[in-house]
Amino acid sequence: MNWTCDETRRHLLRQDDLSEAALEHLAQCAVCQEMMDLPTAIALDPSLSANIGAIDVAHLLSQTQLQLSRERGLLAWLRSRRTPLRLAFAVTVALLPAAAQLGFSRRHDLGDYPLPRLLLAVVMYLAIVVFATKSLLFPLYRPKSSRALTLSAVLALGLPFILAALAPAYAQPASHVEIQHSFLYQAGVCLRYGTWLSLPAVLLFVAMDRQLARGRFFLTLTASLGGIAGNFALLLHCPNEQPAHQLLGHATVGLVLLICIGAAIGLSRTRSHWR
């Protein structure tokens, strides 16, 4: 029988010994590791847990209450909101850059852009933002689905590349494309712009996560979702429809965020090691 998070909760009530199936589940589930208050090393190496007895529920509850009492400020308020409110807030922040572009700084050729293709891109961006955000900010009482997180990350990271690899939406007159700068310069400008616009959503996702942004699936999906937010804004901002520019200057926003997050984690681990 496959062990579930519900079995972990029942285990806390029964205070019985950990089975082999429970240990295998604990090695993969950060939520259950938090509930059981087990060191990560024990969860990853079941041979170390041979002498583990029943869990002291009173101690676990006191530790949980202590951690909750330390929560202060805006971050604590964000994490304590109900899941539907957090989802609505996260989706709004992710879509805000695109809405601002449409309202205040839309691309000058938007009237020439084929409407069916524009609507298709907008619907795909909206659907993936909602689906990925829902997968990212799941309630703690529900088991984390690695399949949903993986699918969300693949869709969020892959969609900008698919759209960028398509043929130009329409034949652009020379006056529609800026030619006063080099190709790499123009791509770099869009890449920086899209990355900066994605940062509010990325930071908000990390701040609202009740597991304190732990796990490679969470961080990968966060970067991918930030890339979607940046690409959605670039779609409504940049008039350059050339596939090479779209691939290098637009679609790579998610990859840049992923590299930056990975570098930040590596740097923090290096600092911890040398302390």
Helices and strands as residue ranges (DSSP letters): H 5-14, H 20-26, H 30-36, H 40-44, G 46-49, H 57-70, H 73-79, H 83-104, H 115-136, H 146-165, G 174-176, H 183-208, H 216-235, H 243-245, I 246-251, H 253-274
